[in-house]
């Protein structure tokens, strides 16, 4: 018997997970039993990465060991390093280049690999992703890649590889909190993609590269820079009202506002707004003014819609403050989300049932020759 699912599989439960959950009505999400935003406020990125690998937070010794272990995995094998200049010259986006480069990384099919091998592959993919993305960015600019440093945290090393300069403590911590807050977020499209691939028994790299393809879509991971583009188009406080009204009346989406899950304020946006306001300048002041005006106008013109700023709106502001180029906003997001993809792929790999839904055919009737 066929069961019709709603478009987008909205509210359809497809499996169980121990990794985390999102409560959109309450404006809350968690990793395992831990409030994700509280983790971002109080723990290091490496500690939360450990949580996604081992299912628990590390003690002090485990934290130091894990940080050293993952830092050693940042270097790229020659097979990947040698092709990066050609990938950069191709003109493809950073995420497309990441897909291509990661495909050269050996990874054993999860179907018959022990969990220790699956975890080792996941750690390599997660540790090398920032190195690949930063190298491609610099090569496109005609600059030499900056080798990763083992003495820096994941966030500080990311900024160092992008710019060649060691970041300030505040900048590194701001990016670290953003990265922690974006490791995982329920069964979003890219996470589901990774799990579908893993359900076929494929390798970790295949699951991640498939997820990257989904993530590259502007309705998913590609909005932080677009949210800032909206601020650029508005230009000044005097233009906010007319610009927003026109977008709403034309039925256009205002990038950086609304979320398919949250019916209240996005907790990630709230935290990132607080971070941005620690270093107030013209951009943060303007962003806060636009946010307030958009919410007021949406309430006036679309009463009952309950649309608020989402993570992309203030993520763009924070990354701009930290000196990350706009074309690297979404790749920065990918540096954290790859850990969530890997965790979901590994969890799915323990289920031997392949994900295989069906589609209801609605085309012309076939001509059957008997």
MARVEXFI-863936 format. One record per residue (C-alpha): residue in three letters; x, y, z. Coordinates in steps of 0.05 Angstrom, whole numbers, plus 5000, padded with zeros to 4 digits. Layout:
+------+------+------+------+
: resn :   xx :   yy :   zz :
+------+------+------+------+
:  ALA :    X :    Y :    Z :
...
+------+------+------+------+
END
This chain:
+------+------+------+------+
: resn :   xx :   yy :   zz :
+------+------+------+------+
:  UNK : 5000 : 5000 : 5000 :
:  UNK : 5028 : 5067 : 4979 :
:  UNK : 5030 : 5124 : 5030 :
:  UNK : 5029 : 5195 : 5004 :
:  UNK : 5078 : 5240 : 5041 :
:  UNK : 5072 : 5316 : 5043 :
:  UNK : 5117 : 5356 : 4998 :
:  UNK : 5186 : 5364 : 5026 :
:  UNK : 5171 : 5306 : 5074 :
:  UNK : 5147 : 5359 : 5123 :
:  UNK : 5137 : 5329 : 5193 :
:  UNK : 5150 : 5258 : 5167 :
:  UNK : 5192 : 5218 : 5216 :
:  UNK : 5240 : 5174 : 5175 :
:  UNK : 5284 : 5145 : 5229 :
:  UNK : 5310 : 5154 : 5300 :
:  UNK : 5373 : 5189 : 5321 :
:  UNK : 5416 : 5199 : 5383 :
:  UNK : 5453 : 5259 : 5353 :
:  UNK : 5406 : 5316 : 5369 :
:  UNK : 5340 : 5350 : 5355 :
:  UNK : 5307 : 5417 : 5340 :
:  UNK : 5245 : 5442 : 5376 :
:  UNK : 5221 : 5496 : 5329 :
:  UNK : 5161 : 5516 : 5370 :
:  UNK : 5204 : 5529 : 5432 :
:  UNK : 5263 : 5560 : 5393 :
:  UNK : 5311 : 5508 : 5420 :
:  UNK : 5359 : 5455 : 5393 :
:  UNK : 5408 : 5408 : 5425 :
:  UNK : 5467 : 5361 : 5412 :
:  UNK : 5454 : 5297 : 5450 :
:  UNK : 5429 : 5321 : 5518 :
:  UNK : 5465 : 5388 : 5514 :
:  UNK : 5436 : 5455 : 5495 :
:  UNK : 5474 : 5472 : 5431 :
:  UNK : 5478 : 5546 : 5445 :
:  UNK : 5502 : 5534 : 5516 :
:  UNK : 5557 : 5490 : 5486 :
:  UNK : 5575 : 5547 : 5439 :
:  UNK : 5580 : 5595 : 5498 :
:  UNK : 5620 : 5550 : 5544 :
:  UNK : 5660 : 5497 : 5506 :
:  UNK : 5713 : 5494 : 5452 :
:  UNK : 5698 : 5471 : 5382 :
:  UNK : 5742 : 5410 : 5391 :
:  UNK : 5703 : 5389 : 5454 :
:  UNK : 5638 : 5391 : 5415 :
:  UNK : 5670 : 5355 : 5357 :
:  UNK : 5690 : 5300 : 5407 :
:  UNK : 5617 : 5297 : 5429 :
:  UNK : 5595 : 5283 : 5358 :
:  UNK : 5647 : 5228 : 5350 :
:  UNK : 5642 : 5194 : 5418 :
:  UNK : 5573 : 5213 : 5442 :
:  UNK : 5597 : 5248 : 5505 :
:  UNK : 5638 : 5309 : 5524 :
:  UNK : 5712 : 5297 : 5538 :
:  UNK : 5748 : 5306 : 5603 :
:  UNK : 5809 : 5352 : 5605 :
:  UNK : 5859 : 5299 : 5584 :
:  UNK : 5815 : 5273 : 5528 :
:  UNK : 5803 : 5343 : 5503 :
:  UNK : 5877 : 5358 : 5497 :
:  UNK : 5890 : 5291 : 5463 :
:  UNK : 5833 : 5300 : 5414 :
:  UNK : 5854 : 5370 : 5396 :
:  UNK : 5925 : 5346 : 5382 :
:  UNK : 5900 : 5286 : 5342 :
:  UNK : 5854 : 5326 : 5297 :
:  UNK : 5905 : 5381 : 5286 :
:  UNK : 5953 : 5329 : 5259 :
:  UNK : 5902 : 5308 : 5207 :
:  UNK : 5897 : 5378 : 5175 :
:  UNK : 5954 : 5368 : 5125 :
:  UNK : 5933 : 5345 : 5055 :
:  UNK : 5962 : 5284 : 5019 :
:  UNK : 6001 : 5300 : 4956 :
:  UNK : 5945 : 5269 : 4913 :
:  UNK : 5899 : 5326 : 4935 :
:  UNK : 5950 : 5381 : 4942 :
:  UNK : 5974 : 5372 : 4870 :
:  UNK : 5906 : 5381 : 4838 :
:  UNK : 5884 : 5442 : 4877 :
:  UNK : 5915 : 5493 : 4829 :
:  UNK : 5877 : 5462 : 4770 :
:  UNK : 5812 : 5462 : 4809 :
:  UNK : 5822 : 5535 : 4828 :
:  UNK : 5836 : 5554 : 4755 :
:  UNK : 5772 : 5520 : 4733 :
:  UNK : 5731 : 5577 : 4761 :
:  UNK : 5685 : 5532 : 4801 :
:  UNK : 5658 : 5553 : 4869 :
:  UNK : 5694 : 5535 : 4933 :
:  UNK : 5642 : 5482 : 4950 :
:  UNK : 5646 : 5451 : 4881 :
:  UNK : 5722 : 5450 : 4888 :
:  UNK : 5716 : 5417 : 4956 :
:  UNK : 5672 : 5362 : 4927 :
:  UNK : 5724 : 5348 : 4873 :
:  UNK : 5783 : 5349 : 4920 :
:  UNK : 5752 : 5306 : 4974 :
:  UNK : 5734 : 5254 : 4921 :
:  UNK : 5808 : 5238 : 4916 :
:  UNK : 5812 : 5219 : 4990 :
:  UNK : 5812 : 5143 : 5000 :
:  UNK : 5753 : 5120 : 5042 :
:  UNK : 5728 : 5050 : 5054 :
:  UNK : 5655 : 5031 : 5042 :
:  UNK : 5620 : 5033 : 5109 :
:  UNK : 5581 : 4969 : 5093 :
:  UNK : 5639 : 4924 : 5112 :
:  UNK : 5686 : 4970 : 5149 :
:  UNK : 5693 : 4967 : 5225 :
:  UNK : 5668 : 5028 : 5262 :
:  UNK : 5740 : 5047 : 5280 :
:  UNK : 5755 : 5054 : 5206 :
:  UNK : 5691 : 5094 : 5193 :
:  UNK : 5709 : 5142 : 5249 :
:  UNK : 5780 : 5149 : 5224 :
:  UNK : 5754 : 5167 : 5154 :
:  UNK : 5705 : 5217 : 5184 :
:  UNK : 5760 : 5251 : 5224 :
:  UNK : 5804 : 5258 : 5163 :
:  UNK : 5748 : 5287 : 5121 :
:  UNK : 5728 : 5336 : 5176 :
:  UNK : 5800 : 5358 : 5190 :
:  UNK : 5820 : 5367 : 5117 :
:  UNK : 5758 : 5405 : 5095 :
:  UNK : 5781 : 5473 : 5121 :
:  UNK : 5851 : 5463 : 5092 :
:  UNK : 5822 : 5448 : 5023 :
:  UNK : 5774 : 5507 : 5024 :
:  UNK : 5826 : 5557 : 5048 :
:  UNK : 5877 : 5533 : 4997 :
:  UNK : 5827 : 5539 : 4940 :
:  UNK : 5809 : 5609 : 4962 :
:  UNK : 5880 : 5634 : 4962 :
:  UNK : 5898 : 5599 : 4897 :
:  UNK : 5840 : 5634 : 4863 :
:  UNK : 5870 : 5700 : 4886 :
:  UNK : 5938 : 5681 : 4859 :
:  UNK : 5966 : 5670 : 4928 :
:  UNK : 6003 : 5610 : 4956 :
:  UNK : 5963 : 5566 : 5004 :
:  UNK : 5980 : 5574 : 5078 :
:  UNK : 5999 : 5509 : 5112 :
:  UNK : 5957 : 5492 : 5174 :
:  UNK : 5987 : 5500 : 5243 :
:  UNK : 5979 : 5447 : 5296 :
:  UNK : 5986 : 5497 : 5353 :
:  UNK : 5922 : 5535 : 5334 :
:  UNK : 5850 : 5517 : 5349 :
:  UNK : 5805 : 5497 : 5291 :
:  UNK : 5775 : 5567 : 5286 :
:  UNK : 5841 : 5604 : 5293 :
:  UNK : 5874 : 5558 : 5242 :
:  UNK : 5817 : 5570 : 5193 :
:  UNK : 5825 : 5645 : 5197 :
:  UNK : 5901 : 5638 : 5193 :
:  UNK : 5898 : 5594 : 5131 :
:  UNK : 5850 : 5644 : 5097 :
:  UNK : 5890 : 5707 : 5112 :
:  UNK : 5961 : 5685 : 5130 :
:  UNK : 5954 : 5725 : 5195 :
:  UNK : 5942 : 5698 : 5265 :
:  UNK : 5873 : 5723 : 5286 :
:  UNK : 5857 : 5761 : 5350 :
:  UNK : 5828 : 5724 : 5409 :
:  UNK : 5760 : 5756 : 5400 :
:  UNK : 5757 : 5741 : 5325 :
:  UNK : 5778 : 5668 : 5336 :
:  UNK : 5727 : 5658 : 5391 :
:  UNK : 5671 : 5692 : 5352 :
:  UNK : 5682 : 5645 : 5293 :
:  UNK : 5689 : 5586 : 5341 :
:  UNK : 5621 : 5600 : 5372 :
:  UNK : 5590 : 5605 : 5302 :
:  UNK : 5622 : 5539 : 5282 :
:  UNK : 5597 : 5503 : 5345 :
:  UNK : 5527 : 5529 : 5334 :
:  UNK : 5524 : 5503 : 5262 :
:  UNK : 5553 : 5433 : 5268 :
:  UNK : 5484 : 5401 : 5264 :
:  UNK : 5412 : 5422 : 5259 :
:  UNK : 5362 : 5365 : 5253 :
:  UNK : 5345 : 5329 : 5189 :
:  UNK : 5359 : 5386 : 5141 :
:  UNK : 5366 : 5371 : 5067 :
:  UNK : 5442 : 5360 : 5066 :
:  UNK : 5441 : 5316 : 5128 :
:  UNK : 5386 : 5274 : 5099 :
:  UNK : 5426 : 5268 : 5035 :
:  UNK : 5486 : 5243 : 5074 :
:  UNK : 5443 : 5191 : 5108 :
:  UNK : 5413 : 5166 : 5043 :
:  UNK : 5482 : 5155 : 5014 :
:  UNK : 5505 : 5121 : 5078 :
:  UNK : 5444 : 5075 : 5077 :
:  UNK : 5471 : 5046 : 5012 :
:  UNK : 5534 : 5024 : 5049 :
:  UNK : 5577 : 5076 : 5013 :
:  UNK : 5640 : 5108 : 5042 :
:  UNK : 5643 : 5169 : 5086 :
:  UNK : 5672 : 5213 : 5030 :
:  UNK : 5614 : 5196 : 4983 :
:  UNK : 5564 : 5214 : 5037 :
:  UNK : 5599 : 5281 : 5050 :
:  UNK : 5608 : 5300 : 4977 :
:  UNK : 5534 : 5286 : 4964 :
:  UNK : 5515 : 5329 : 5024 :
:  UNK : 5559 : 5385 : 4998 :
:  UNK : 5521 : 5385 : 4933 :
:  UNK : 5455 : 5394 : 4970 :
:  UNK : 5485 : 5445 : 5017 :
:  UNK : 5508 : 5489 : 4959 :
:  UNK : 5436 : 5508 : 4942 :
:  UNK : 5416 : 5579 : 4961 :
:  UNK : 5355 : 5553 : 4999 :
:  UNK : 5402 : 5516 : 5045 :
:  UNK : 5473 : 5536 : 5061 :
:  UNK : 5482 : 5593 : 5012 :
:  UNK : 5447 : 5650 : 5048 :
:  UNK : 5497 : 5686 : 5095 :
:  UNK : 5527 : 5727 : 5039 :
:  UNK : 5459 : 5740 : 5008 :
:  UNK : 5433 : 5768 : 5074 :
:  UNK : 5490 : 5820 : 5072 :
:  UNK : 5474 : 5834 : 4999 :
:  UNK : 5405 : 5855 : 5022 :
:  UNK : 5436 : 5904 : 5070 :
:  UNK : 5478 : 5931 : 5013 :
:  UNK : 5417 : 5939 : 4969 :
:  UNK : 5379 : 5977 : 5023 :
:  UNK : 5439 : 6022 : 5032 :
:  UNK : 5414 : 6069 : 5087 :
:  UNK : 5361 : 6071 : 5141 :
:  UNK : 5319 : 6118 : 5099 :
:  UNK : 5310 : 6064 : 5047 :
:  UNK : 5290 : 6007 : 5093 :
:  UNK : 5215 : 6018 : 5091 :
:  UNK : 5207 : 6024 : 5016 :
:  UNK : 5254 : 5966 : 5000 :
:  UNK : 5222 : 5918 : 5049 :
:  UNK : 5151 : 5937 : 5030 :
:  UNK : 5167 : 5924 : 4956 :
:  UNK : 5198 : 5856 : 4971 :
:  UNK : 5137 : 5835 : 5013 :
:  UNK : 5086 : 5861 : 4964 :
:  UNK : 5120 : 5825 : 4907 :
:  UNK : 5122 : 5761 : 4946 :
:  UNK : 5198 : 5758 : 4946 :
:  UNK : 5236 : 5723 : 5000 :
:  UNK : 5277 : 5768 : 5045 :
:  UNK : 5342 : 5730 : 5054 :
:  UNK : 5361 : 5722 : 5127 :
:  UNK : 5290 : 5720 : 5153 :
:  UNK : 5244 : 5661 : 5167 :
:  UNK : 5260 : 5588 : 5178 :
:  UNK : 5223 : 5525 : 5159 :
:  UNK : 5228 : 5498 : 5230 :
:  UNK : 5230 : 5556 : 5279 :
:  UNK : 5164 : 5590 : 5295 :
:  UNK : 5199 : 5637 : 5343 :
:  UNK : 5267 : 5670 : 5347 :
:  UNK : 5325 : 5628 : 5320 :
:  UNK : 5370 : 5616 : 5380 :
:  UNK : 5432 : 5617 : 5335 :
:  UNK : 5413 : 5686 : 5309 :
:  UNK : 5403 : 5712 : 5380 :
:  UNK : 5473 : 5688 : 5401 :
:  UNK : 5507 : 5715 : 5338 :
:  UNK : 5472 : 5782 : 5347 :
:  UNK : 5501 : 5786 : 5418 :
:  UNK : 5570 : 5770 : 5390 :
:  UNK : 5564 : 5823 : 5336 :
:  UNK : 5542 : 5875 : 5387 :
:  UNK : 5606 : 5863 : 5427 :
:  UNK : 5641 : 5903 : 5372 :
:  UNK : 5589 : 5954 : 5350 :
:  UNK : 5601 : 5992 : 5286 :
:  UNK : 5560 : 6020 : 5228 :
:  UNK : 5546 : 5950 : 5201 :
:  UNK : 5520 : 5921 : 5267 :
:  UNK : 5478 : 5983 : 5280 :
:  UNK : 5448 : 5981 : 5211 :
:  UNK : 5434 : 5906 : 5215 :
:  UNK : 5397 : 5914 : 5281 :
:  UNK : 5356 : 5971 : 5251 :
:  UNK : 5338 : 5931 : 5189 :
:  UNK : 5320 : 5870 : 5231 :
:  UNK : 5273 : 5910 : 5275 :
:  UNK : 5240 : 5944 : 5215 :
:  UNK : 5232 : 5879 : 5175 :
:  UNK : 5198 : 5845 : 5234 :
:  UNK : 5151 : 5904 : 5244 :
:  UNK : 5133 : 5908 : 5170 :
:  UNK : 5121 : 5833 : 5165 :
:  UNK : 5075 : 5837 : 5225 :
:  UNK : 5038 : 5895 : 5192 :
:  UNK : 5033 : 5866 : 5121 :
:  UNK : 5033 : 5792 : 5137 :
:  UNK : 5000 : 5787 : 5206 :
:  UNK : 5009 : 5720 : 5240 :
:  UNK : 5069 : 5698 : 5197 :
:  UNK : 5117 : 5702 : 5257 :
:  UNK : 5180 : 5711 : 5215 :
:  UNK : 5245 : 5728 : 5252 :
:  UNK : 5318 : 5736 : 5233 :
:  UNK : 5350 : 5668 : 5222 :
:  UNK : 5421 : 5645 : 5232 :
:  UNK : 5444 : 5671 : 5164 :
:  UNK : 5427 : 5743 : 5179 :
:  UNK : 5475 : 5754 : 5237 :
:  UNK : 5523 : 5700 : 5214 :
:  UNK : 5539 : 5745 : 5155 :
:  UNK : 5549 : 5804 : 5201 :
:  UNK : 5596 : 5766 : 5248 :
:  UNK : 5637 : 5737 : 5191 :
:  UNK : 5643 : 5806 : 5159 :
:  UNK : 5668 : 5833 : 5226 :
:  UNK : 5719 : 5776 : 5229 :
:  UNK : 5747 : 5792 : 5161 :
:  UNK : 5722 : 5731 : 5125 :
:  UNK : 5710 : 5745 : 5050 :
:  UNK : 5637 : 5740 : 5031 :
:  UNK : 5649 : 5684 : 4981 :
:  UNK : 5677 : 5644 : 5039 :
:  UNK : 5616 : 5652 : 5085 :
:  UNK : 5582 : 5588 : 5063 :
:  UNK : 5649 : 5549 : 5061 :
:  UNK : 5659 : 5571 : 5133 :
:  UNK : 5591 : 5541 : 5149 :
:  UNK : 5614 : 5476 : 5113 :
:  UNK : 5676 : 5472 : 5159 :
:  UNK : 5630 : 5457 : 5217 :
:  UNK : 5572 : 5422 : 5184 :
:  UNK : 5618 : 5368 : 5155 :
:  UNK : 5624 : 5341 : 5226 :
:  UNK : 5548 : 5335 : 5231 :
:  UNK : 5545 : 5301 : 5163 :
:  UNK : 5597 : 5251 : 5185 :
:  UNK : 5562 : 5236 : 5251 :
:  UNK : 5496 : 5224 : 5215 :
:  UNK : 5529 : 5181 : 5162 :
:  UNK : 5562 : 5138 : 5215 :
:  UNK : 5497 : 5131 : 5254 :
:  UNK : 5459 : 5112 : 5190 :
:  UNK : 5513 : 5062 : 5172 :
:  UNK : 5492 : 5019 : 5231 :
:  UNK : 5424 : 5008 : 5199 :
:  UNK : 5427 : 4955 : 5145 :
:  UNK : 5363 : 4979 : 5110 :
:  UNK : 5373 : 5022 : 5048 :
:  UNK : 5330 : 5085 : 5044 :
:  UNK : 5285 : 5071 : 4983 :
:  UNK : 5220 : 5111 : 4978 :
:  UNK : 5176 : 5110 : 4916 :
:  UNK : 5145 : 5163 : 4871 :
:  UNK : 5074 : 5162 : 4847 :
:  UNK : 5074 : 5163 : 4771 :
:  UNK : 5027 : 5217 : 4742 :
:  UNK : 5050 : 5218 : 4669 :
:  UNK : 5014 : 5191 : 4607 :
:  UNK : 4994 : 5118 : 4609 :
:  UNK : 5046 : 5072 : 4577 :
:  UNK : 5030 : 5036 : 4512 :
:  UNK : 5040 : 4963 : 4529 :
:  UNK : 5051 : 4916 : 4471 :
:  UNK : 5029 : 4846 : 4487 :
+------+------+------+------+
END
